[in-house]
Amino acid sequence: MNTQADLYAADLSSAEWRKSSRTVNNGNCVEVAEISGVAGVAVRDSKNLDIPPTRVSRGAWDTFLGAVAADAFPTR
């Protein structure tokens, strides 16, 4: 099992970033990339690449996607 240290030690220089399917023209975009060699996903703000991406385990990412698909988040 990979640790959080493994996720943050992984090199993202050749990562293939994908934009959210809900991207709009105002620049508010989220991009994700699989972390090669580690069971994880990197998430970044496409308009502010100076901020390091957040890295999460594949299990945490799958849990998040399941909650989104189930509409399990309260709305404001």
C-alpha positions in Angstrom: 0.0 0.0 0.0 1.3 3.4 -0.9 1.7 6.1 1.8 1.0 9.8 1.6 4.7 10.3 1.4 4.8 8.1 -1.7 2.0 10.2 -3.3 4.0 13.4 -2.7 7.3 11.9 -3.8 5.9 10.8 -7.2 7.0 12.8 -10.2 4.2 14.6 -12.1 6.4 16.1 -14.8 4.9 13.8 -17.5 1.4 13.6 -16.0 -1.5 13.7 -18.5 -3.8 16.3 -17.0 -7.5 16.2 -17.9 -10.0 19.0 -17.4 -13.3 18.6 -15.7 -16.2 17.9 -18.1 -18.0 20.8 -16.4 -15.3 23.3 -17.4 -16.7 26.7 -18.3 -15.1 29.7 -20.2 -14.5 31.8 -17.1 -11.3 29.9 -16.3 -12.6 28.1 -13.2 -11.3 24.7 -14.0 -10.2 21.6 -12.1 -7.7 19.2 -13.7 -6.9 15.7 -12.6 -4.1 13.2 -13.5 -3.3 9.7 -12.5 -0.1 9.5 -10.5 2.2 7.1 -12.4 3.6 4.2 -10.4 1.5 5.1 -7.3 -2.2 4.3 -6.7 -3.2 8.0 -6.6 -4.7 11.0 -8.3 -3.4 14.6 -8.4 -5.9 17.5 -8.5 -5.0 21.0 -9.5 -6.6 24.4 -10.2 -5.8 25.0 -13.9 -5.7 28.8 -13.6 -3.1 28.8 -10.7 -0.4 26.3 -11.6 2.0 27.9 -9.0 0.0 26.1 -6.2 1.1 22.4 -5.9 -1.6 19.9 -6.8 -3.4 18.1 -4.1 -2.6 14.3 -4.2 -5.0 11.7 -2.9 -5.0 7.9 -2.8 -7.0 6.1 -5.4 -9.3 4.8 -2.7 -10.1 8.3 -1.5 -10.7 9.5 -5.1 -13.0 6.6 -5.8 -15.0 7.3 -2.6 -15.3 11.0 -3.6 -16.5 10.0 -7.1 -19.0 7.7 -5.6 -20.4 10.4 -3.4 -20.6 12.8 -6.3 -22.4 10.2 -8.4 -24.9 9.5 -5.6 -25.5 13.3 -5.1 -24.5 12.8 -1.5 -23.4 16.4 -0.9 -25.7 18.9 0.7 -26.4 22.0 -1.4 -26.4 25.6 -0.1 
